[in-house]
Each structure stands twice: as C-alpha cells, then as structure tokens.
Amino acid sequence: MELISPAVIIILGCIALLLFLQRKNLRGPPCIRGWIPWIGAGFEFGKAPLEFIEKARIKYGPVFTVFIMGTRMTFVTEEEGINVFLKSKEVNFELAVQNPVYRTGKLGTFNLYQLTGQLTEELHEQLENLGTHGTMELNNLVRHLLYPVTMNILFKKDLFPTDERKIREFYQHFQAYDEGFEYGSQMPECLLRNWSKSKKWLLALFEKTIPDMKTYKSVKNNSMTLMQAMLDIIETERKEEESPSYGLLLLWASLSNAVPVAFWTLAFVLSHPTVHETILEGISSVFGTAGKDKMKVSEDDLKKLPLIKWCILEAIRLRAPGVITRKVLKPVKILNYTVPSGDLLMLSPFWLHRNPKYFPEPALFKPERWKKANLEKHAFLDQFVAFGSGKYQCPGRWFALLQIQICIILILYKYDCSLLDPLPKQSPLHLVGVQQPEGQCRIEFKQRK
C-alpha cells in the first residue's frame, strides 16, 4: 500500500481551505423562507410588512433575505448596504420596476413655477365648493381638492367631472385602483376582479378623452400640458395604442402619494399648536389677515414661508414608503455576505428615517430639522430617500411639493381648522408609496371673518 506523500497532503489541504474560504465568501444573507413552497414567507410578510421588516432586522441583523412568491428580496438597513443600494453599478432600478413607471420619469422638464397661478386658481375654485363651514374626513377633504386640480392642470382643463354622480363614480374607481395597485401590478387580474374592473373603467375614460387632450390649448397661454408632452413621446415611438395606459399611470403617479402627503402634513400641523400658530402668523404676514379674498400665490411668497415646505418634508419623512427597490445584476458583497444576481435589493425609507444615527429624535415631528437642508438647490437631508436617489428620484416630486404647499396655504388662509380626532397611526399594510392612515381623522373648518 502506497503512502500519500506529505506534499500531496499539503496541496489537498490548501485546496480544501480555498474551497472553504470561497464558500464562505459566497455565503448569502440569512434567508427567511417560510414553510410553503413558492409562497415562502408571503403570508407572514403580508399581514404587516412594515413590522415584519423591523422584526427581521432585529433578529437577523442589518442584511437579510425574504423569499416570497418565488422571488428573493434582500433588505439592507445599515450604511454599507445602503451605499451599495444607492451607488453600486451592479444594481439596477429600471429592471426592478415596470418599464412605464421608469419611462414616465424621462419626460422633459419645464418651469414648475409657471403653474403657480393655475394651481392657485384651481384650488380657489374647489375651496368655493366646500362652503363656509363643515365637518368631514380629512382624507376626503384632500381628495375633494387635489383630484380635480391635478386632472385639470396635468391633462386638460375641465376634464374632471362636475356631475355629482360622475364624481362619485370617479372617486370609487380611482380609490379602488389606487388601493389595489400594490397587488394588481404583480398578480393576475383574474384574482383581483374589483381592481380589474376599476382599471378598465379608468382606461375607458382615457380612451374617450385622449383626442381632446391632444388638441387642447390653454385659454391664457399656449403652454403644453404634461399629458401632451407624454403623448408626443409616445407618438414619436409609435406606441399610440398604449396612450390610455400611460395616461392612467400618470394619473396614479400624480395622486397616489400627493393625497396622503397633504393629509399627513395637515394632520401633523393641526396636531402641533405651536407649529400651526407659527404658520398662521407667516401666512398673515405675507397675505394679510382676511380669509375671504382670492389672493394669488407667487414663487416669492412661497420662499417667505419655508416652514410649510419643512412640514411637508417632515411629514414625508415620518410616513415614507415602506420600500424602494433595485435589481441585482451581478453578485454584490455587503458586509460578510454575497447577494446573488437576480435578487431584488430592498431599502426601507420608512425605517431608515427612524434611525437616530441620521435623524435625532426620529419619532418626533420636528420640521425645524429641515432648516439644515439646502432646499433652494434641491438638496434634501442626508439619508432622506423617500423620493429615491440620483437620477431615479420621483420625477413628480417638485410638482407635488408645490401643489401641496399652495393647497395648505389656501386652506389655512381661508378657514379656521381643527381636528376632531387624535392623529391616526399609519397602516402597517402598505409597502409601496406614502403610508396610509389607519382609522378616522375628521376636520372641522369655518371660514375666517
């Protein structure tokens, strides 16, 4: 029997060590798989996704993977993983979302402040419809204002219906489409009949009105609407049959986050008397004390009222989207783990914004923290990622901020407002977009004399 020479033993030992080290280097993050094949941890995750993410972080550490519906989602929660998510060339935004969502962001830019007059005028019209006093759900009040304003400005003047029955019908279908979008964009429509029905109703609305949108010209100026700019791009690429789908996408992108952001901003402001009083003093100093006049809001006026923008951004920080996502193109190293290609890399703005390392006293509504941000140069606070990052930030963020600023100014200028219910908690069920409120929140408003 021949003995193995010491040299061979050493070589074999080195090979074994190299294989061990290689395997260790390729070790993936802890994976939560659940107990049902393919579905994985879907049921546990779906019950309360925001809470699931935080509990997993505490149990498994700053990087972990969740297997759901045949998809691996790897979450990063600390600095090294966040840097990979935001800066690595090995992860991709376009492949992680539906192509139309990305393409909507590639529309040309224009001077938003040209819209200030239109926004003010449209909001005055809708406030007239509220009457001199009343009580209603704050969410419904915001919808009452922003639904028609957004449609009439971005698509075509008077596009929003004026008949009460048709208004109720639009509210019903858009809310059903908005609430089901998170699932409807991922699951077969046959499993979501109500969502599919509302989607078809909205698509039919666009099919009927797109010819008018194309030829529409503003009475006051010949400026192009955002929908017209998008239709030009679609026609250039010979995809006219997709125009209704792009229109619906633009409508959803314009309203799905603007409504809850305006809701939360007003709710936070009215729940903090000192902030509320300071804002009222600022509005009076710029526009006077009377609440009946239809005053105009200019770019200079907005610059004199920075606290309102700070309040909006602080509300977004506290009620930020549950996740934003990228697709891993090539294996990436994060801490001691290798995240394989094909994974969806997930970052939670909601929980990142609650990290005291980046935002001291993170649970408190402190709009004054935004004084440090260089907002005139469109720079947010470090680690504020509610709008995404880099060239893939939300393309409608500046329009939404402008619209909500003017909306809040006009409401608080015209009405004395107070909440009849405590500030609601956010629902734990939503991952996509700004968090929705859980429970009622009524507002009482009376026209100022």
Disulfide bonds with the S-S distance in Angstrom:
none
